Amino acid sequence: MLKGNAIIGQSGGPTSVINSSLAGVIEAASLSTNIREIYGMHYGIEGFMKEVMYDLGKQSPSVIKGLRSTPSSALGSSRHKVKDEDLPAILSVLKKYNIRYFFLIGGNDTMDTINRVEAYCRDQNYELRGIGIPKTVDNDLFGTDHTPGYASAARTNILNVMQAGILARDMQRVDKFLIYQTIGRDAGWLAAATALARREEDEAPHLIYTPEFVFDREKFLADVEKSVKNYGWVSVVCGEGLKYADGTPVSASETKDKFDNIEFGAMGGTSVGINLHRMISDTFGYRGEFQITESLIMSDFVRASQTDLEEAYLCGVEAVKLVNRGETGFMVSIDRMSDDPYMIRFGKAPLKEVAIAAKPMPEDYFNEERNNLSEDFLEYVRPLVGDLPEFTRLEKKMVKIK
C-alpha cells in the first residue's frame, strides 16, 4: 500500500457543516495505517503553494470534536483558480512533504482543482490519490443526490421566510409586499426550499422564482397582482441568478469574480431583490420590503440540520475509505435509497464529470406556472431540513355589537 502524508483543504464559500467534513477526514485518516502525518491547507491551494499549513495531527481531540459543531471554514478558504503554471509548484510542495493523499472539500471548481492536480501528478509519475468531498449550499453538484451544506442553508432560508412572512402578513396594511433574495447563481435549490415555509394557502411564500426559467417581467407583475388580490399582500422569493430571455441578469450586475462568474449580490447598489422591489413599487405604488441574506445563511450553525451535520462528517470518513481502497480521481457522492423512511448510501462520482457539469432542478419539481414548487420537490427536501416549528394565528372571531 502507498505510504505517505495527507493534505486537506477547504475551498469556496463556507457552510454550517464543512468543518464536520474536515473532522471526518482527520479522524479517519488518523486511524489509517497508510497515512502518517495529516496537514491542512491554510487558505486553500494558495496557502499550500506558499507552504502555509496546519499540523492537524497535533490538534487535541477536543478541537477535532469541536469542529463538528463549528460553522464557516476552520482552515481558511480560497477562490484561487488553479492555472497550468501553478501545477509544477503544487507538485514541488507535494514532493517536499511526501504528500500522497490529497483531499479537498468544495464545489465544482474545487473538484476541477483536484482533477487537474491528480492528472498532472500522474503524468509526472508521482503517485497521488486525490478525492473530493462535496460541499456547496447551492446543491448544484453533479453526481450526488444532494451536497453537505445545502440542507442547513435551506433550513435557515425556510425559517427566515416563515418568520418574515408572519411579520409581513400582520403588517400588510403598511407594506403590501416582501422580496426575499437568496443565493444560487444557476440553480434554484435554495429558493425552492422555502416552499416548505408555507403551511396554509395565504402564508409565505406566495411566489418563488429560480434561474431554471427565463424571467418574464409582465408575468411576474401579473402574479404579484393576483396574490395581492387573493391575500391582501404578497411574499416573493427569488434566486439571485434570474435572467431575462436575452440572457441579461435581472440584477443588471456586470461585476465578475475570478472564475468569470457574474456577482449577483448587492454589488454596486443593484441586485435581483432590489430590482423586483422597484418593479412592484413603480407599477402599483405599493410600499414594501426586500431582504438579502447573502452569506449569512451559509454559516448559521444555530439552525443547522442534524442530518446535514451527520452526513457531512460521514462524507469525510468515506473519502479516507476510498483512498485506503486505492481509489483516486473521485468525489464522494450521496445516493438516496428512499424518501420515507429516509435512507442513503455513499458512492463515488468521477471528478472529471463533476468538474464540468452543474445540476439544475428538474422541471417536474415546479408547478405549471413556474412560480412555485411541486409535491415531488417537497418530498425530496423534507427529510433533509428536519422538523420545522409550528406557529399559531388568531382565529377570525371579531367583536360584534349585539
C-alpha positions as CSV (number, residue, x, y, z in Angstrom):
1,M,0.0,0.0,0.0
2,L,1.0,3.6,-0.7
3,K,2.6,5.2,2.4
4,G,2.8,9.0,2.9
5,N,1.3,12.1,4.4
6,A,-2.1,13.6,3.7
7,I,-3.2,17.2,3.0
8,I,-6.7,18.6,3.4
9,G,-8.1,21.8,2.1
10,Q,-11.3,23.8,2.1
11,S,-12.3,25.9,-0.9
12,G,-15.1,28.3,-2.0
13,G,-17.8,29.6,0.3
14,P,-18.2,28.4,3.9
15,T,-21.1,26.3,5.2
16,S,-22.6,25.3,8.6
17,V,-21.2,21.8,8.2
18,I,-17.9,22.0,6.2
19,N,-15.9,21.6,9.4
20,S,-17.8,18.5,10.2
21,S,-16.4,17.0,6.9
22,L,-12.9,18.2,7.9
23,A,-13.3,16.4,11.3
24,G,-14.4,13.2,9.4
25,V,-11.3,13.2,7.3
26,I,-8.9,13.9,10.2
27,E,-10.4,11.2,12.5
28,A,-10.5,8.6,9.7
29,A,-7.0,9.5,8.5
30,S,-5.6,9.2,12.0
31,L,-6.7,5.6,12.1
32,S,-5.2,4.7,8.7
33,T,-2.0,2.7,8.6
34,N,-1.1,4.2,5.3
35,I,-1.3,7.9,6.3
36,R,1.5,9.1,8.6
37,E,1.1,12.9,9.0
38,I,-2.1,15.0,8.4
39,Y,-1.7,18.5,7.2
40,G,-4.2,21.2,6.5
41,M,-4.0,24.0,3.8
42,H,-4.3,27.4,5.4
43,Y,-6.3,29.4,2.9
44,G,-6.7,26.7,0.4
45,I,-4.5,25.9,-2.6
46,E,-3.0,29.5,-2.3
47,G,-1.7,28.8,1.1
48,F,-0.5,25.3,0.1
49,M,1.7,26.7,-2.7
50,K,3.3,29.0,-0.1
51,E,3.8,26.0,2.3
52,V,1.5,27.6,4.9
53,M,-0.1,24.5,6.6
54,Y,-1.6,23.4,9.8
55,D,-0.3,20.3,11.5
56,L,-3.7,18.7,12.1
57,G,-2.2,15.6,13.7
58,K,-1.1,17.7,16.6
59,Q,-4.6,19.2,17.3
60,S,-6.2,18.0,20.6
61,P,-9.1,15.5,20.3
62,S,-11.4,18.2,21.8
63,V,-10.6,20.6,19.0
64,I,-11.3,18.0,16.3
65,K,-14.5,17.1,18.1
66,G,-15.4,20.8,18.3
67,L,-15.1,21.1,14.5
68,R,-18.3,19.1,14.2
69,S,-20.3,21.9,15.9
70,T,-18.4,24.9,14.4
71,P,-19.5,26.8,11.2
72,S,-17.5,28.5,8.5
73,S,-14.1,27.2,7.2
74,A,-11.7,26.5,10.0
75,L,-8.7,26.1,7.7
76,G,-9.5,29.3,5.8
77,S,-10.7,29.2,2.3
78,S,-9.7,30.4,-1.2
79,R,-11.3,31.1,-4.5
80,H,-8.0,30.9,-6.5
81,K,-8.5,29.3,-9.9
82,V,-5.6,27.0,-10.5
83,K,-3.6,27.7,-13.7
84,D,-1.4,25.4,-15.7
85,E,1.7,27.4,-14.4
86,D,0.6,26.6,-10.8
87,L,0.9,22.8,-11.2
88,P,4.7,22.5,-11.1
89,A,4.7,24.5,-7.8
90,I,2.0,22.3,-6.4
91,L,3.8,19.2,-7.3
92,S,7.0,20.5,-5.7
93,V,5.3,21.0,-2.4
94,L,3.7,17.6,-2.6
95,K,7.1,16.0,-3.1
96,K,8.8,18.1,-0.4
97,Y,6.3,17.0,2.3
98,N,5.8,13.5,0.8
99,I,2.1,14.1,0.4
100,R,0.4,11.1,-1.2
101,Y,-3.2,11.7,-0.1
102,F,-4.9,14.8,-1.4
103,F,-8.3,15.8,-0.1
104,L,-10.3,19.0,-1.0
105,I,-13.7,19.9,0.3
106,G,-15.7,22.1,-2.0
107,G,-17.8,22.6,-5.1
108,N,-17.4,22.3,-8.9
109,D,-14.3,24.5,-9.1
110,T,-12.7,22.6,-6.2
111,M,-13.4,19.3,-7.9
112,D,-11.7,20.7,-11.1
113,T,-8.7,21.6,-9.0
114,I,-8.3,18.0,-7.6
115,N,-8.9,16.5,-11.0
116,R,-6.1,18.7,-12.6
117,V,-3.6,18.1,-9.8
118,E,-4.2,14.4,-9.7
119,A,-3.9,14.1,-13.5
120,Y,-0.7,16.3,-13.6
121,C,0.9,14.1,-10.9
122,R,0.1,11.0,-12.9
123,D,1.7,12.5,-16.0
124,Q,4.8,13.3,-13.9
125,N,4.9,9.8,-12.5
126,Y,4.2,11.0,-9.0
127,E,1.8,8.6,-7.3
128,L,-1.0,10.6,-5.6
129,R,-4.5,9.7,-4.5
130,G,-7.0,12.6,-4.9
131,I,-10.5,12.5,-3.5
132,G,-13.1,15.3,-3.4
133,I,-15.6,15.8,-0.6
134,P,-18.8,17.6,-1.8
135,K,-19.7,21.0,-0.4
136,T,-22.0,23.7,-1.7
137,V,-25.1,25.3,-0.3
138,D,-26.3,25.7,-3.9
139,N,-26.8,22.0,-4.2
140,D,-25.8,22.0,-7.8
141,L,-23.0,19.4,-7.8
142,F,-23.4,16.7,-10.5
143,G,-23.2,13.1,-9.4
144,T,-24.8,13.3,-5.9
145,D,-28.3,13.4,-4.6
146,H,-27.5,16.5,-2.5
147,T,-24.5,18.2,-1.1
148,P,-23.5,18.7,2.5
149,G,-24.2,22.4,3.4
150,Y,-27.4,22.6,1.3
151,A,-29.8,21.3,3.9
152,S,-28.6,23.7,6.7
153,A,-28.7,26.7,4.4
154,A,-32.1,25.6,3.1
155,R,-33.4,25.3,6.7
156,T,-32.2,28.8,7.5
157,N,-33.9,30.2,4.4
158,I,-37.1,28.4,5.3
159,L,-37.1,29.8,8.8
160,N,-36.3,33.2,7.6
161,V,-39.2,33.2,5.1
162,M,-41.6,31.7,7.5
163,Q,-40.9,34.2,10.3
164,A,-40.6,37.2,7.9
165,G,-43.9,36.1,6.3
166,I,-45.7,36.2,9.6
167,L,-44.4,39.7,10.2
168,A,-45.3,40.8,6.6
169,R,-48.8,39.3,6.9
170,D,-49.5,41.2,10.1
171,M,-48.1,44.4,8.7
172,Q,-49.8,44.2,5.3
173,R,-51.7,47.5,5.9
174,V,-48.3,49.2,5.9
175,D,-46.2,47.1,3.5
176,K,-48.0,45.2,0.7
177,F,-45.1,43.1,-0.4
178,L,-41.9,41.4,0.7
179,I,-39.0,40.3,-1.5
180,Y,-36.6,37.7,-0.1
181,Q,-33.4,37.1,-2.2
182,T,-31.2,34.0,-1.7
183,I,-28.0,32.8,-3.3
184,G,-27.9,30.4,-6.3
185,R,-26.2,31.5,-9.5
186,D,-27.5,28.9,-11.9
187,A,-29.8,26.6,-9.8
188,G,-32.8,27.4,-7.6
189,W,-32.5,24.7,-4.9
190,L,-32.2,27.2,-2.1
191,A,-35.0,29.4,-3.2
192,A,-37.2,26.4,-3.9
193,A,-36.7,25.0,-0.4
194,T,-38.6,28.0,1.1
195,A,-41.8,26.4,-0.3
196,L,-41.8,24.3,2.9
197,A,-42.4,27.5,4.9
198,R,-46.0,27.6,3.5
199,R,-48.5,25.6,5.5
200,E,-51.7,27.4,4.5
201,E,-52.6,28.9,1.2
202,D,-52.3,32.5,2.3
203,E,-48.9,32.1,4.0
204,A,-45.5,33.0,2.7
205,P,-44.0,32.5,0.2
206,H,-46.7,33.0,-2.4
207,L,-44.3,33.2,-5.4
208,I,-40.9,31.6,-6.0
209,Y,-38.7,32.4,-9.0
210,T,-35.5,30.5,-9.8
211,P,-32.7,30.6,-12.5
212,E,-34.0,27.5,-14.2
213,F,-36.6,29.5,-16.1
214,V,-36.5,32.8,-18.0
215,F,-37.8,35.7,-16.0
216,D,-40.8,37.4,-17.6
217,R,-41.4,40.9,-16.1
218,E,-45.1,41.1,-17.2
219,K,-45.8,37.6,-16.0
220,F,-44.2,38.5,-12.7
221,L,-46.3,41.6,-12.2
222,A,-49.4,39.7,-13.1
223,D,-48.6,37.0,-10.5
224,V,-48.0,39.8,-7.9
225,E,-51.3,41.5,-8.7
226,K,-53.1,38.2,-8.4
227,S,-51.6,37.4,-5.0
228,V,-52.4,40.8,-3.6
229,K,-56.0,40.4,-4.8
230,N,-56.3,37.0,-3.1
231,Y,-54.4,37.5,0.1
232,G,-54.1,41.3,0.6
233,W,-50.3,41.1,0.3
234,V,-47.6,39.1,-1.5
235,S,-44.4,37.3,-0.4
236,V,-41.8,36.8,-3.2
237,V,-38.7,34.6,-3.0
238,C,-36.1,34.9,-5.8
239,G,-32.8,33.3,-6.7
240,E,-30.0,35.7,-7.3
241,G,-29.3,34.4,-10.8
242,L,-32.6,35.3,-12.5
243,K,-32.2,36.3,-16.2
244,Y,-34.3,37.7,-19.0
245,A,-34.8,35.8,-22.3
246,D,-31.8,37.5,-23.8
247,G,-29.5,36.4,-21.0
248,T,-29.3,39.7,-19.3
249,P,-29.2,39.4,-15.4
250,V,-32.3,40.8,-13.7
251,S,-29.9,42.2,-11.2
252,A,-28.3,44.2,-14.0
253,S,-24.9,43.3,-12.5
254,E,-21.8,43.3,-14.7
255,T,-19.2,42.5,-11.9
256,K,-17.4,39.2,-12.3
257,D,-15.4,37.0,-9.9
258,K,-12.1,35.2,-10.6
259,F,-13.9,32.4,-12.3
260,D,-15.6,34.8,-14.7
261,N,-19.0,34.3,-12.9
262,I,-21.3,37.3,-12.5
263,E,-21.5,38.6,-9.0
264,F,-25.3,38.6,-8.2
265,G,-25.1,40.1,-4.7
266,A,-25.8,43.7,-3.9
267,M,-22.8,44.9,-5.9
268,G,-22.7,48.5,-7.0
269,G,-26.1,49.1,-5.3
270,T,-28.0,46.6,-7.5
271,S,-29.5,43.1,-7.0
272,V,-32.4,41.0,-8.1
273,G,-34.3,41.7,-4.9
274,I,-33.9,45.5,-5.3
275,N,-34.9,45.5,-8.9
276,L,-38.0,43.3,-8.2
277,H,-38.9,45.7,-5.4
278,R,-38.7,48.6,-7.9
279,M,-40.8,46.9,-10.4
280,I,-43.7,46.4,-7.9
281,S,-43.4,49.8,-6.4
282,D,-43.2,51.6,-9.7
283,T,-46.1,49.6,-11.2
284,F,-48.6,49.5,-8.3
285,G,-47.3,52.2,-6.0
286,Y,-47.1,49.8,-3.1
287,R,-44.7,50.2,-0.2
288,G,-42.7,47.0,0.5
289,E,-39.5,45.5,1.9
290,F,-36.6,43.5,0.5
291,Q,-34.3,41.1,2.4
292,I,-31.0,39.9,1.0
293,T,-29.2,37.4,3.3
294,E,-26.1,36.6,1.2
295,S,-23.5,34.7,3.2
296,L,-25.5,34.8,6.5
297,I,-27.3,31.6,5.6
298,M,-24.0,29.8,4.9
299,S,-22.7,29.8,8.5
300,D,-25.9,29.6,10.6
301,F,-25.0,26.8,12.9
302,V,-27.7,27.5,15.4
303,R,-30.3,26.4,12.8
304,A,-28.2,23.7,11.1
305,S,-29.8,20.5,10.0
306,Q,-28.7,17.5,12.1
307,T,-29.0,15.3,9.0
308,D,-26.6,17.6,7.2
309,L,-24.1,17.6,10.1
310,E,-24.0,13.8,10.3
311,E,-23.8,13.3,6.5
312,A,-21.0,15.9,6.2
313,Y,-18.9,14.1,8.7
314,L,-19.5,10.7,7.1
315,C,-18.5,12.1,3.7
316,G,-15.1,12.9,5.2
317,V,-14.8,9.4,6.6
318,E,-15.8,7.9,3.3
319,A,-13.1,9.9,1.5
320,V,-10.5,8.2,3.6
321,K,-12.1,4.8,3.0
322,L,-11.8,5.4,-0.8
323,V,-8.1,6.2,-0.7
324,N,-7.5,3.2,1.6
325,R,-9.0,1.0,-1.1
326,G,-6.6,2.5,-3.6
327,E,-9.2,4.8,-5.3
328,T,-8.3,8.2,-6.8
329,G,-10.0,10.7,-9.1
330,F,-13.4,10.6,-7.5
331,M,-15.7,12.7,-5.4
332,V,-17.7,11.1,-2.6
333,S,-21.4,11.0,-3.5
334,I,-24.6,10.6,-1.6
335,D,-27.1,8.2,-3.2
336,R,-30.7,8.3,-1.9
337,M,-32.3,5.0,-1.4
338,S,-35.8,6.2,-0.2
339,D,-37.6,9.3,1.0
340,D,-39.8,7.7,3.6
341,P,-38.1,6.3,5.6
342,Y,-35.2,8.5,4.5
343,M,-32.2,6.3,3.6
344,I,-28.9,7.0,1.8
345,R,-25.7,5.2,0.9
346,F,-22.3,6.6,-0.1
347,G,-20.9,6.2,-3.6
348,K,-18.4,7.9,-5.8
349,A,-18.6,10.2,-8.9
350,P,-15.7,10.7,-11.3
351,L,-14.0,14.1,-10.7
352,K,-13.8,14.8,-14.5
353,E,-17.6,14.7,-14.7
354,V,-18.3,16.6,-11.6
355,A,-15.9,19.4,-12.5
356,I,-17.7,20.3,-15.8
357,A,-21.3,19.7,-15.0
358,A,-23.8,21.5,-12.8
359,K,-27.1,20.1,-11.6
360,P,-30.2,22.3,-12.2
361,M,-33.5,21.4,-10.7
362,P,-35.7,19.0,-12.7
363,E,-38.7,20.6,-14.4
364,D,-41.1,18.3,-12.6
365,Y,-40.1,19.9,-9.3
366,F,-42.0,23.0,-10.3
367,N,-45.7,23.8,-10.7
368,E,-47.1,24.6,-14.2
369,E,-46.9,28.3,-13.6
370,R,-43.2,28.0,-12.8
371,N,-43.6,30.3,-9.8
372,N,-43.8,27.6,-7.1
373,L,-42.9,24.1,-6.3
374,S,-44.5,20.6,-6.8
375,E,-45.1,18.0,-4.2
376,D,-42.3,15.9,-5.7
377,F,-39.8,18.5,-4.7
378,L,-41.3,18.9,-1.2
379,E,-40.9,15.1,-0.7
380,Y,-37.2,15.5,-1.8
381,V,-36.3,18.3,0.6
382,R,-38.4,17.5,3.7
383,P,-36.1,14.8,5.2
384,L,-33.0,17.0,4.6
385,V,-34.1,20.0,6.7
386,G,-35.8,18.3,9.6
387,D,-38.8,19.3,11.7
388,L,-39.9,22.9,11.4
389,P,-41.7,25.0,14.1
390,E,-45.4,25.3,14.3
391,F,-46.7,28.9,14.7
392,T,-50.2,29.9,15.6
393,R,-52.5,32.7,14.4
394,L,-55.6,34.3,15.8
395,E,-59.0,33.0,14.7
396,K,-61.2,35.4,12.9
397,K,-63.6,35.9,15.7
398,M,-64.4,39.5,15.6
399,V,-66.4,41.7,18.0
400,K,-70.0,42.2,17.1
401,I,-72.4,44.7,18.5
402,K,-75.5,43.0,19.8
